[in-house]
Every structure is written in structure tokens, then in C-alpha cells.
Amino acid sequence: MQPVFDVVLPVFGIIFAGYMSGRLRILGADSSEALNKFCYWFALPPVLFLGPARVPLEQVFNLPYIATTMGGVAIAWLVALVGLVLFFRASQVQTALALSCATFANSGYMGIPLFIAAFGAANALPAIIVTVAYTLTLVAATVVLVEGGLSGQGGVRHALVNVAKGLVKSPLVVPPLMGLAWNLTGVPLPKPVVNFGELLGAAAGPGALFAIGLFLSGRSLGTLAGGRKSIEVGWLVFVKLLVQPFATWWLAGYFGLDPFWTASAVILAALPTAALCFVLAQQYRLYVERASAAILVSTVLSAVTISALMIRYGSVPPPH
């Protein structure tokens, strides 16, 4: 139980503080947007840069770990797809957005802060790897499928151009690639750069968690209005919180991951739906209610699942 008290309760306590600040109108919608932008553009990039820049390259290119995490995503994606096709008869656009809700874990805003709190900033690399992998695959796939469903073949071509532009500009993709490039040079990072990155990056954890609470404060379970919507959201949350981590755990054993990387893969797979799924839905003005409901419900329920996993894995020592 000690990992729950030491790590999970403080993490969800910060989320709850953000939620209450929104509900009590201490901070409004403008504050939520500003804090999100600060974390997205300024606080998270230093963490994403320093991780790949300072660790041994063999840890960055941990192919069994990448295969485990993305294999878990693929299995969850297929399971969710079967349910959506058989029982909910969603369009291609709705299916694409629903699949992102069922598989895109909140590794950037929740996973990285959780790993910093549990294992220290120097051991946040597993969360960084997953964040980059999700961005390069799930975001791109969702945009391509949505654009293809809206515009046919011409839409797919247009989507590919937009995806390429978005990835080049993304603060979740460019910093770790820059860190990796620096690591390849073999040149130590200057001390002022390290200190600057650590100081600014220290705000990423609490700032991102607080931002999640602010985000949730503007939404309610009323978004689940309608029986079939409730069932559909329940299906997506079931796949996200149970199917994906179980599939990841099985694959970790298959690929022979060591205890720390196994714990990392399973914990990250069990994280709730990423807020970015709501951003994508809002951009296309489709599936907004169900996306926001999936984020809300999965985040609340993940307090139980993450606590259970931290009891199981929280004492696993990180590599030295």
C-alpha cells in the first residue's frame, strides 16, 4: 500500500486540486487554456529533451519494450474495433475517433508526471518513449482515417501533408528527437542547459496534473446522455483500462522484459484516455461528447487501476 500513499494519492490529489479550482471558479476556462499551453510548449519539452540526451542509447532503442507497448495498443485497437463494428455501427470518422479514445493513453500529461513522482526524473524515459510512439502513430492514424472518411482519397493526401506539418511542429516529438541527436554526438550537455531544463521541466508534473483537473471540471457525466452513448463509452473505457494493460502484460512476458520495463509498459498502458482525443474530436466537431465522457470516466476509474498497479509494481527498482 505504501506506493499508493507515496505516489498515487499525491498525483490524484493535484488533479483534484485543479478540479476544485475550476468548480469553485477560482480559475476559469482561460486559466485552463493558459496552463495547458505552458505545459505543452514550455514545461514538457525540457523533460522530453533531457531524457533521451542523457541515457545510454541502448535504453532509448529498447525494441522489445517498444514492441510490447505498441503491440498492446494494436491488440486493444482491434478489440475495440470489433465491438464498434458489431454493436455500434459507427461511421469511419466516428470509429477513428473512438479507437483513439480506447488506445491513446495519457502518457504525456499523466504518465511522465507519474514516473517522475514514482521513479525520479532520470527514470522517466519509458514514458517519454511511449509518448513519442503514440504521437507518431496514433495521432497520425486518427487524422488520416478521419480526413479519409470526410473527403475520400483526396482527403487522405491532404491529411498526410497536415500530419507531416504537425509532427514537425510538435513539442512532444521534436525535443526527444533533438535529445537523441545530441546523444549521438557523444558530447556532454552543458551544465547551464541541464540546470535550465531541470528547473523548467520540474513544473511539468504538477502543472500537467493540475491542468487535467481543470479540464475535467468543465465536464460532467451528463455528456453520457443516451443509453447507447453510455454503453459505447463504457466499452471504450473497458478496453482502455483493462484490455490494453492485460495485453501489454502478456506481451512483456513474451518479449522477456525485465521487471522495471515490464512495470513501465503495464502502468503506462493502464493510464486513462488522453485529453488529446478530445482536442481531435473538437477540431472536427464530431464525437465530442463521447470523447470527453471517455476521458472523464477513464480518469476517475484509473485511480483504482493505477493504485492497484502501483501496489504491484511501485517497489520495482529502476535500472542504475
Long-range contacts (C-beta under 8 A, 24 or more apart in sequence): 1-311, 2-314, 2-315, 3-118, 3-310, 3-311, 3-313, 3-314, 3-315, 4-307, 4-310, 4-311, 4-314, 6-314, 7-114, 7-117, 7-118, 7-310, 7-314, 8-303, 8-306, 8-307, 8-310, 10-117, 11-110, 11-113, 11-114, 11-117, 11-209, 12-303, 14-206, 14-209, 14-210, 14-213, 15-209, 15-210, 15-212, 15-213, 15-216, 15-299, 16-213, 17-210, 17-213, 18-209, 18-210, 18-211, 18-212, 18-213, 18-214, 18-215, 18-216, 18-217, 19-213, 19-214, 19-216, 19-217, 20-213, 20-217, 21-210, 21-213, 21-214, 21-217, 22-213, 22-214, 22-216, 22-217, 22-218, 23-217, 27-214, 29-218, 31-214, 32-211, 32-214, 32-215, 32-218, 35-207, 35-210, 35-211, 35-214, 36-211, 36-215, 38-203, 38-207, 39-109, 39-203, 39-204, 39-207, 39-208, 39-211, 40-171, 40-172, 41-171, 42-200, 42-203, 43-200, 43-201, 43-203, 43-204, 43-207, 43-208, 44-108, 44-112, 44-171, 44-172, 44-175, 44-201, 44-204, 44-208, 45-171, 45-172, 45-174, 45-175, 46-175, 46-196, 46-197, 46-198, 46-200, 46-201, 46-204, 47-112, 47-116, 47-121, 47-124, 47-128, 47-197, 47-201, 47-204, 48-128, 48-131, 48-132, 48-171, 48-172, 48-175, 48-176, 48-179, 49-175, 49-176, 49-178, 49-179, 49-197, 50-121, 50-179, 50-189, 50-194, 50-197, 50-198, 50-201, 51-124, 51-125, 51-128, 51-176, 51-179, 52-125, 52-128, 52-176, 52-177, 52-179, 52-180, 52-183, 53-178, 53-179, 53-180, 53-182, 53-183, 53-189, 54-122, 54-179, 54-183, 54-189, 55-122, 55-125, 55-183, 57-183, 57-184, 59-125, 59-319, 60-125, 60-129, 60-180, 60-183, 62-129, 62-261, 64-255, 64-256, 64-257, 64-261, 65-126, 65-129, 65-255, 65-257, 65-261, 65-264, 65-265, 66-129, 66-133, 67-251, 67-255, 68-248, 68-251, 68-252, 68-254, 68-255, 68-257, 68-261, 68-265, 69-129, 69-130, 69-133, 69-248, 69-265, 69-268, 69-269, 70-133, 70-137, 71-247, 71-248, 71-251, 72-244, 72-245, 72-247, 72-248, 72-251, 72-265, 72-269, 73-103, 73-134, 73-137, 73-138, 73-244, 73-269, 75-243, 75-244, 75-247, 75-251, 76-102, 76-103, 76-239, 76-240, 76-243, 76-244, 76-247, 77-102, 77-103, 79-239, 79-243, 80-235, 80-236, 80-239, 80-243, 83-235, 83-239, 84-232, 84-235, 87-231, 87-235, 88-228, 88-231, 88-232, 88-235, 91-149, 92-145, 92-146, 92-148, 92-149, 93-145, 93-146, 93-149, 93-150, 93-284, 93-286, 93-287, 94-286, 94-287, 95-145, 96-141, 96-142, 96-145, 96-146, 96-149, 97-142, 97-146, 97-277, 97-280, 97-281, 97-284, 97-286, 97-287, 97-291, 98-232, 98-236, 98-287, 98-290, 99-142, 100-138, 100-139, 100-142, 100-277, 100-280, 101-236, 101-240, 101-273, 101-277, 101-290, 101-291, 101-294, 101-295, 102-235, 102-236, 102-239, 102-240, 102-244, 102-273, 102-294, 103-138, 103-239, 103-240, 103-244, 104-134, 104-138, 104-139, 104-142, 104-273, 104-274, 104-276, 104-277, 105-130, 105-134, 105-240, 105-244, 105-268, 105-269, 105-270, 105-271, 105-272, 105-273, 105-274, 106-212, 106-271, 106-272, 106-273, 106-274, 106-275, 106-299, 107-131, 107-134, 107-268, 107-271, 107-274, 108-172, 108-208, 108-274, 108-276, 109-208, 109-209, 109-211, 109-212, 109-274, 109-275, 110-208, 110-209, 110-212, 110-271, 110-272, 111-267, 111-268, 111-271, 112-204, 112-205, 112-208, 113-204, 113-205, 113-206, 113-208, 113-209, 114-267, 114-271, 114-306, 115-264, 116-204, 116-205, 117-205, 118-310, 118-314, 119-318, 120-318, 121-198, 121-201, 121-202, 123-260, 123-318, 123-319, 126-261, 126-264, 126-265, 126-268, 127-264, 127-268, 128-176, 130-268, 131-172, 131-176, 132-172, 132-173, 132-176, 132-177, 134-274, 135-167, 135-170, 135-172, 135-173, 136-167, 136-173, 139-163, 139-166, 139-276, 139-280, 140-167, 142-280, 143-280, 146-280, 146-284, 146-286, 150-284, 212-275, 212-299, 215-275, 215-278, 215-295, 216-295, 216-296, 216-299, 219-292, 219-293, 219-295, 219-296, 220-296, 221-293, 221-296, 221-297, 223-289, 223-290, 223-292, 223-293, 223-296, 224-289, 224-293, 224-297, 225-289, 229-289, 229-290, 229-293, 232-290, 233-290, 233-293, 233-294, 233-297, 234-297, 236-273, 236-290, 236-294, 236-298, 237-273, 237-294, 237-297, 237-298, 237-301, 240-272, 240-273, 240-294, 240-298, 241-270, 241-272, 241-298, 241-301, 241-302, 241-305, 242-305, 244-269, 244-270, 245-269, 245-270, 245-305, 245-309, 258-319, 259-313, 259-316, 259-317, 260-316, 260-317, 260-318, 260-319, 262-313, 263-309, 263-312, 263-313, 263-316, 266-309, 266-313, 267-306, 267-309, 267-310, 267-313, 270-302, 270-305, 270-306, 270-309, 271-302, 271-306, 272-298, 272-299, 272-301, 272-302, 273-298, 273-299
